[in-house]
Amino acid sequence: MRAVVFAGPSLGSMPVPPPGVEIRGPAVAGDLHAATCAGVAVIGLVDGAFEDRPTVWHKEILFALSQGVRVLGAASLGALRAVECASFGMEGVGEIFARFRDGGLEDDAELALVFGPAEMGYPALSVPLVNIRATLERAEAEGILGSGEVRGMLALARAVFFKELTWPRLLSGAAGIGWAPETAARFAGWLPGGAVDLKRADAQALIAAAAAALDGPAPAVPTFRFAGTRTWRRAVEWFERRGGALAPAEEAVLDEMRLDPIRFERALIRAYARRAARDRVTEAERSESEMIEELRLRLDLPTAEAFRGWLAEVGGEARALVRALDDEERLQTALEGSIPELAPAVLDDARIEGRFGALAARAEAKRAMLGHRPPPRYDEAELRAMLDVLGARRRFTIEIDDLDLLARALGLTDRRALHRLLWREEAFAAAPREKSA
């Protein structure tokens, strides 16, 4: 038997794992499903992707549990998922899990931090709020700070964007929250040996728990029935056909192509057609009444009478209309799920049209100018305004209310990733030497 633990920035530099335990990087959507299908006996979830990659599904955890896999969670995303899935059998480890479970912590922003690349051992470049909180609690318990000073510093920390949250930044604002100079100096001197890394401690506890679980009793029989819904089947299809990662330069060109959503969609559809489309899915026949009810709910029509009125107005037959909507949903789902696999073919579309060189040069100029500069805090009004500006500049119009839907159609995880893409474009476009490709 073996265990797999998904961890990264919470753990920091990778320790030598106990026998039978393999430590991998932060989990993305599909990783827990793949580990389950590979016959892993214990899965430990510490860190998972967020912002730029699809994160672990709750349904993956339920699938693993339904297959008799013990699933442990701690420290970061794992602690949150353990609280959310505890009633199904996922096991939480550590103090952060306990605080979320018991209501002492509620905001997942407590866990966010910026970190360096895997090659450097995921070094922390900011301090998560949960660690700041634990450190201040320890400082109060040891008489370094008073309760009022702790409350003031916590309030200051909550007001700072997580990517900028560091002890030097907080100490620079100590005078503004009423700390005396001697208090700030005493705390700064105590901090190097007194700071608490609660996330790392919990991650280490999970690794030990995963090793112990290999020698422990068999997991309890699940008390729920796993439902292999159509959505789950499509998710599994996407998990299983995820393509290899693009080179960073190619990913940057793909971002440039996304800035023209209509053209991007055309390229994606052409790439999808060239791949010879997908296998047809055979589904059980539904009764006429089931089809009519499904169509009514999709159209958000409150009553059967309202549905009959709509049907009379548009004409057509309910079964055919449901199938048309099914086909459209399948096409959209298949296109979105195929983007990782089709990305090289989409780039080939740019090469065929002779645009790749100019897009690559523009992407490199943007990288040189902006580097890894983080965008400001997500703002939906700003995102919609940037979409309008981009549309006016590129001469297209997008009439869509669901920004997550637009993001997924472009191969991005959600509206926050779309915000980051457009923010970098606007910062680049506003620079005096920007040249349009």
GURO-473323 format. One record per residue (C-alpha): x, y, z; residue number from 1. Coordinates in steps of 0.001 Angstrom, whole numbers, plus 500000, padded with zeros to 6 digits. Layout:
% residues N
X, Y, Z, NUM;
...
This chain:
% residues 437
500000, 500000, 500000, 1;
501079, 503564, 499414, 2;
500001, 507094, 500216, 3;
500199, 510237, 498110, 4;
500308, 513697, 499698, 5;
499715, 516834, 497626, 6;
501642, 519699, 499209, 7;
503691, 522716, 498214, 8;
503903, 526179, 499780, 9;
502343, 525139, 503098, 10;
505088, 522567, 503564, 11;
507918, 524570, 502011, 12;
511098, 522660, 501258, 13;
510236, 519022, 500834, 14;
511272, 516720, 503700, 15;
512288, 513121, 503221, 16;
508907, 511356, 503377, 17;
508227, 508296, 505540, 18;
508310, 504888, 503836, 19;
505323, 504345, 501579, 20;
504474, 508066, 501317, 21;
505012, 510033, 498098, 22;
504885, 513846, 498191, 23;
503703, 515572, 495032, 24;
503095, 519236, 494259, 25;
499804, 521110, 494792, 26;
496799, 519237, 493423, 27;
494794, 520366, 490419, 28;
491449, 519097, 489185, 29;
491752, 515424, 488265, 30;
494767, 514595, 490437, 31;
492749, 512914, 493200, 32;
490745, 510971, 490623, 33;
493972, 509789, 488970, 34;
495491, 508769, 492320, 35;
492360, 506805, 493196, 36;
492351, 504992, 489854, 37;
496061, 504208, 490337, 38;
495240, 502212, 493467, 39;
496536, 504597, 496143, 40;
495331, 503595, 499614, 41;
495655, 506994, 501316, 42;
495432, 510498, 499829, 43;
496606, 513530, 501781, 44;
495491, 516935, 500518, 45;
497364, 519991, 501779, 46;
497757, 522444, 498895, 47;
495756, 522821, 495722, 48;
495762, 525117, 492730, 49;
493833, 528350, 492744, 50;
493494, 531428, 490527, 51;
495207, 530139, 487386, 52;
494330, 526413, 487308, 53;
491167, 524431, 488070, 54;
491202, 523238, 491655, 55;
490261, 519915, 493242, 56;
486587, 518993, 492956, 57;
484595, 517935, 495990, 58;
483270, 515144, 493777, 59;
486800, 513754, 493347, 60;
487028, 513400, 497118, 61;
483668, 511630, 497265, 62;
484775, 509315, 494459, 63;
487949, 508416, 496353, 64;
486001, 507764, 499555, 65;
483485, 505618, 497665, 66;
486391, 503477, 496414, 67;
487657, 502791, 499952, 68;
490503, 505332, 499897, 69;
491242, 507223, 503110, 70;
491373, 510941, 502368, 71;
493050, 513325, 504803, 72;
493135, 517120, 504656, 73;
495104, 519799, 506479, 74;
496729, 523244, 506508, 75;
495271, 524904, 503410, 76;
492798, 523758, 500750, 77;
492949, 520335, 502405, 78;
491644, 521756, 505692, 79;
488753, 523493, 503925, 80;
487802, 520392, 501953, 81;
488039, 518254, 505104, 82;
485514, 520492, 506866, 83;
483210, 520486, 503854, 84;
483438, 516705, 503302, 85;
483721, 515513, 506913, 86;
480189, 514096, 506930, 87;
481161, 511857, 503983, 88;
484273, 510462, 505687, 89;
487150, 512819, 504849, 90;
489445, 513213, 507850, 91;
490834, 516558, 508988, 92;
494256, 516916, 510595, 93;
495754, 519778, 512573, 94;
494813, 523035, 514229, 95;
493752, 524957, 511121, 96;
491219, 522249, 510289, 97;
489937, 522334, 513881, 98;
489544, 526103, 513857, 99;
487527, 526076, 510631, 100;
485454, 523125, 511847, 101;
484662, 524817, 515166, 102;
483927, 528246, 513705, 103;
487044, 530001, 514999, 104;
488019, 530692, 511382, 105;
485562, 531278, 508539, 106;
487316, 533129, 505705, 107;
489500, 531126, 503317, 108;
491526, 534332, 502796, 109;
493252, 533337, 506065, 110;
495183, 530722, 504074, 111;
496278, 532661, 500981, 112;
499945, 533434, 500311, 113;
502378, 534114, 497479, 114;
505176, 531619, 496910, 115;
508108, 530886, 494650, 116;
508519, 528062, 492114, 117;
508710, 524346, 492837, 118;
512378, 524294, 491799, 119;
513166, 526463, 494820, 120;
510985, 524481, 497219, 121;
507912, 526748, 497060, 122;
509442, 529516, 499256, 123;
506850, 531750, 500919, 124;
506953, 535339, 499632, 125;
504167, 536524, 501919, 126;
502778, 535440, 505279, 127;
499288, 533903, 505429, 128;
496907, 535586, 507822, 129;
496415, 532360, 509780, 130;
500145, 532346, 510632, 131;
500044, 536020, 511596, 132;
497111, 535304, 513877, 133;
498867, 532341, 515547, 134;
502077, 534349, 515985, 135;
500251, 537263, 517624, 136;
498417, 534850, 519934, 137;
501744, 533366, 520996, 138;
503246, 536828, 521518, 139;
500333, 537742, 523792, 140;
500628, 534467, 525721, 141;
504348, 535131, 526294, 142;
503780, 538715, 527422, 143;
505403, 540342, 524391, 144;
502162, 542093, 523357, 145;
498978, 543134, 525087, 146;
495509, 542157, 523892, 147;
494824, 545631, 522474, 148;
498050, 545580, 520490, 149;
497169, 542157, 519102, 150;
493700, 543323, 518051, 151;
495155, 546385, 516329, 152;
497747, 544400, 514399, 153;
495182, 541801, 513338, 154;
492912, 544541, 512022, 155;
495831, 546004, 510072, 156;
496731, 542576, 508647, 157;
493156, 541979, 507461, 158;
493253, 545253, 505560, 159;
496403, 544346, 503596, 160;
496098, 542448, 500296, 161;
497396, 538924, 500864, 162;
500126, 539220, 498212, 163;
501613, 542166, 500120, 164;
501228, 540667, 503595, 165;
504673, 540493, 505242, 166;
505957, 541282, 508724, 167;
508058, 544271, 507524, 168;
504941, 545717, 505876, 169;
502931, 545282, 509076, 170;
505656, 546644, 511354, 171;
505955, 549717, 509149, 172;
502354, 550477, 510077, 173;
502699, 549729, 513801, 174;
502861, 553397, 514820, 175;
499641, 554060, 512938, 176;
497734, 551562, 515106, 177;
499066, 552964, 518348, 178;
502052, 550760, 519073, 179;
504774, 552482, 521062, 180;
508255, 552392, 519464, 181;
509571, 550159, 522251, 182;
506682, 547715, 521709, 183;
507438, 547458, 517987, 184;
511157, 546986, 518705, 185;
510488, 544309, 521327, 186;
508171, 542392, 519002, 187;
510578, 542690, 516036, 188;
513377, 541267, 518167, 189;
511202, 538400, 519399, 190;
509767, 537584, 515955, 191;
512637, 535599, 514330, 192;
512453, 532912, 516989, 193;
508840, 533325, 517990, 194;
506933, 533336, 514692, 195;
504487, 530443, 514309, 196;
504167, 528613, 510963, 197;
500892, 526875, 511641, 198;
500452, 525778, 508037, 199;
503798, 523979, 507963, 200;
503144, 522302, 511318, 201;
499774, 521007, 510106, 202;
501240, 519841, 506793, 203;
503898, 517870, 508634, 204;
501219, 516391, 510909, 205;
499280, 515238, 507843, 206;
502322, 513470, 506385, 207;
502761, 511613, 509677, 208;
499042, 510772, 509745, 209;
499184, 509458, 506161, 210;
502087, 507174, 507075, 211;
500219, 505920, 510152, 212;
497076, 505317, 508094, 213;
498961, 502825, 505912, 214;
499353, 500601, 508953, 215;
495974, 501436, 510464, 216;
492569, 499800, 510176, 217;
490635, 499748, 506945, 218;
488536, 502865, 506316, 219;
484904, 502848, 507311, 220;
482383, 501764, 504708, 221;
480935, 504921, 503066, 222;
477453, 505838, 504237, 223;
476565, 507531, 500955, 224;
475954, 506301, 497410, 225;
478249, 507897, 494862, 226;
476210, 509273, 491949, 227;
477996, 508978, 488625, 228;
476083, 511848, 487038, 229;
476473, 513071, 483492, 230;
478449, 516047, 484785, 231;
480806, 513692, 486603, 232;
481253, 511496, 483509, 233;
482164, 514560, 481470, 234;
484574, 515685, 484177, 235;
486282, 512289, 484104, 236;
486571, 512510, 480315, 237;
488270, 515884, 480748, 238;
490540, 514562, 483509, 239;
491645, 511680, 481306, 240;
492410, 513732, 478217, 241;
494285, 516626, 479807, 242;
497140, 517429, 477487, 243;
500751, 518053, 478412, 244;
501700, 521530, 479583, 245;
502637, 524129, 476997, 246;
505983, 525852, 477072, 247;
505765, 529220, 478884, 248;
506323, 531111, 475623, 249;
503476, 529202, 473934, 250;
501185, 529823, 476905, 251;
501960, 533543, 476574, 252;
501021, 533467, 472879, 253;
497778, 531705, 473800, 254;
497031, 534578, 476206, 255;
497540, 537044, 473354, 256;
495066, 535056, 471242, 257;
492523, 535119, 474085, 258;
492427, 538907, 473844, 259;
490334, 538442, 470678, 260;
487635, 536101, 472082, 261;
485655, 535727, 468865, 262;
488709, 534817, 466818, 263;
489901, 532524, 469627, 264;
486603, 530650, 469564, 265;
486817, 530204, 465793, 266;
490339, 528825, 466112, 267;
489223, 526497, 468885, 268;
486301, 525156, 466864, 269;
488555, 524580, 463853, 270;
491056, 522760, 466054, 271;
488274, 520682, 467545, 272;
486945, 519759, 464113, 273;
490427, 518773, 462953, 274;
490674, 516358, 465859, 275;
487716, 514462, 464317, 276;
485252, 515500, 467030, 277;
484315, 513434, 470049, 278;
482705, 510043, 470426, 279;
478938, 510204, 470597, 280;
477456, 509660, 474042, 281;
474516, 507294, 474246, 282;
472113, 508192, 476994, 283;
468977, 506506, 478244, 284;
465794, 507711, 476606, 285;
463761, 510080, 478735, 286;
460021, 510218, 478771, 287;
458170, 513055, 477069, 288;
457076, 514487, 480408, 289;
460646, 514397, 481766, 290;
461926, 516206, 478692, 291;
459255, 518895, 478915, 292;
459939, 519460, 482614, 293;
463693, 519683, 481978, 294;
463166, 522240, 479214, 295;
460823, 524310, 481418, 296;
463407, 524414, 484209, 297;
466225, 525326, 481824, 298;
464176, 528248, 480531, 299;
463326, 529328, 484101, 300;
459588, 529314, 483335, 301;
457653, 529148, 486609, 302;
454585, 527148, 485529, 303;
453451, 524643, 482944, 304;
451089, 527284, 481563, 305;
454007, 529677, 481036, 306;
455894, 526896, 479273, 307;
452952, 526148, 476939, 308;
452749, 529854, 476103, 309;
456436, 529985, 475292, 310;
456212, 526836, 473139, 311;
453287, 528275, 471186, 312;
455221, 531497, 470629, 313;
458442, 529937, 469331, 314;
456957, 526864, 467679, 315;
458689, 523507, 467644, 316;
458473, 520247, 469544, 317;
459649, 519899, 473145, 318;
461737, 516741, 472628, 319;
463594, 518253, 469665, 320;
464246, 521479, 471569, 321;
465637, 519597, 474573, 322;
467934, 517630, 472286, 323;
469085, 520850, 470634, 324;
469923, 522316, 474036, 325;
471676, 519069, 474990, 326;
473763, 519223, 471816, 327;
474719, 522836, 472500, 328;
475641, 522019, 476105, 329;
477702, 519017, 475000, 330;
479501, 521102, 472379, 331;
480326, 523873, 474874, 332;
481417, 521390, 477546, 333;
483517, 519442, 475045, 334;
485170, 522608, 473732, 335;
485987, 523891, 477226, 336;
487265, 520499, 478376, 337;
489375, 520078, 475245, 338;
491261, 523367, 475495, 339;
494311, 521881, 477305, 340;
494538, 519155, 474674, 341;
493761, 521452, 471742, 342;
496006, 524345, 472769, 343;
498866, 523249, 470461, 344;
496400, 523022, 467550, 345;
495008, 526470, 468373, 346;
498577, 527799, 468253, 347;
499008, 526034, 464907, 348;
496007, 528026, 463695, 349;
497946, 531217, 464463, 350;
500963, 529819, 462626, 351;
498855, 528962, 459556, 352;
497447, 532495, 459503, 353;
500938, 533962, 459869, 354;
500172, 535651, 463211, 355;
502287, 533542, 465564, 356;
505532, 535511, 465214, 357;
503913, 538861, 465945, 358;
501958, 537445, 468876, 359;
505084, 535821, 470328, 360;
507014, 539106, 470042, 361;
504197, 540982, 471769, 362;
503984, 538360, 474530, 363;
507745, 538584, 475131, 364;
507599, 542398, 475261, 365;
504783, 542162, 477790, 366;
506736, 539653, 479886, 367;
509826, 541860, 479818, 368;
507816, 544884, 480896, 369;
505524, 543359, 483529, 370;
507389, 540247, 484670, 371;
505359, 538486, 487378, 372;
503873, 541704, 488730, 373;
500679, 540728, 490584, 374;
497405, 542370, 489581, 375;
495397, 544419, 492074, 376;
492586, 542871, 494089, 377;
489784, 541444, 491945, 378;
487120, 544010, 491064, 379;
484166, 542940, 488920, 380;
483268, 546464, 487826, 381;
486867, 546965, 486714, 382;
486768, 543653, 484806, 383;
483627, 544663, 482898, 384;
485131, 548058, 482134, 385;
488325, 546435, 480821, 386;
486219, 544139, 478614, 387;
484470, 547174, 477140, 388;
487813, 548926, 476515, 389;
489293, 545814, 474899, 390;
486198, 545355, 472743, 391;
486371, 548943, 471531, 392;
490093, 548597, 470777, 393;
489740, 545233, 468991, 394;
486326, 546037, 467445, 395;
484216, 543285, 468956, 396;
481238, 543179, 471297, 397;
480531, 540511, 473890, 398;
477058, 540503, 475389, 399;
477389, 538064, 478271, 400;
476494, 538373, 481940, 401;
478265, 535232, 483175, 402;
481936, 536196, 483351, 403;
482942, 532718, 484528, 404;
481332, 531275, 481388, 405;
483339, 533676, 479231, 406;
486522, 532794, 481117, 407;
485990, 529051, 480621, 408;
485292, 529574, 476920, 409;
488767, 531088, 476705, 410;
490379, 528205, 478584, 411;
490743, 530154, 481838, 412;
489633, 528905, 485232, 413;
487288, 531729, 486251, 414;
486622, 535475, 486174, 415;
489638, 536182, 488403, 416;
491967, 534663, 485821, 417;
490198, 536729, 483139, 418;
490702, 539834, 485286, 419;
494417, 539051, 485578, 420;
494729, 538557, 481784, 421;
492993, 541843, 480972, 422;
494808, 543774, 483694, 423;
498169, 542773, 482203, 424;
496913, 543781, 478749, 425;
495751, 547194, 479971, 426;
499003, 547803, 481873, 427;
500950, 546921, 478740, 428;
498727, 548940, 476407, 429;
499046, 552024, 478641, 430;
502856, 551954, 478511, 431;
504317, 554615, 476163, 432;
506332, 552155, 474034, 433;
503561, 549576, 473568, 434;
503342, 548354, 469991, 435;
500254, 546539, 468797, 436;
500681, 543166, 467135, 437;
